[in-house]
Amino acid sequence: MTIQDNLQIIGERLHHAEQRFQRPLNSVQLVAVSKFHPIESIQAAYDAGQRAFGENYVQEMVAKAQALAEYSDLEWHFIGPLQANKTKLVAETAHWMHTLERLKIAERLSQQRPMNYPDLNVCLQVNLSSEATKSGLQPDEVFNLAKQVQALPRLKLRGLMAIPAPEPDFERQCAVFAQLRRLLEELNQQGFALDTLSMGMSDDMEAAVAEGATIVRIGTAIFGQRPKAVTE
Ligand SMILES: *Cc1c(COP(=O)(O)O)cnc(C)c1O
């Protein structure tokens, strides 16, 4: 199977899920997670029409963005943990930052976003009840950080992101994603106008679409198994 074949299959899976769960057609954006995959793989996906790519490591994203600078309509989504000393690279490279969880990082991104760039789209990462990792805000911390981020120039708060622990059961996948959807609904009831739920990966994409995902982040189902991590 080529990357082009995989993209076609994922596109069909997405469309089926949109229909099955009464979501408007094309309401879910596909971010192709290209971490650890070579430039040639991104190029192959680009040639097949894919424009949004997700990366977890700052230097890797920057190197790829530089190598592919001639493709001016590529959209880079940063989806990994971000340390304060690397915020400038993200502010200067990314179109989206999905994993915001600290005010200090938000302030630096705001200061370092070049004046002539469009606002950096950001999502707050939430740690849902099922998660094994320590990343992400507790649900009761989200409102305060959302208020603070909303007040910062050059950032555009778009919504919430989560990475639930792997879970094979569809109904249980849905129950976890529903927590993130309800949290977004609560924020909007409290006066925010957020439009993004970044949730769903190769193995739980359908459940995420059922619960309102507007961005799914798919790696393996497009690019195959990841080569062994060099950066880890
Ligand atoms: C690696 C990664 C993905 C893609 O996961 P797959 O299971 O390969 O589809 C999505 N989101 C985040 C945050 C990731 O780190």
The ligand as a Gaussian input file, in Angstrom:
#p B3LYP/6-31G(d) Opt

LIG

0 1
 C        1.866000      10.079000      17.119000
 C        0.661000      10.890000      17.425000
 C       -0.513000      10.751000      16.677000
 C       -0.689000       9.735000      15.567000
 O       -0.917000       8.475000      16.128000
 P       -1.217000       7.197000      15.188000
 O       -1.665000       6.164000      16.164000
 O        0.063000       6.848000      14.517000
 O       -2.292000       7.571000      14.237000
 C       -1.573000      11.590000      16.986000
 N       -1.485000      12.520000      17.963000
 C       -0.382000      12.663000      18.706000
 C       -0.346000      13.693000      19.772000
 C        0.718000      11.847000      18.470000
 O        1.805000      12.002000      19.233000

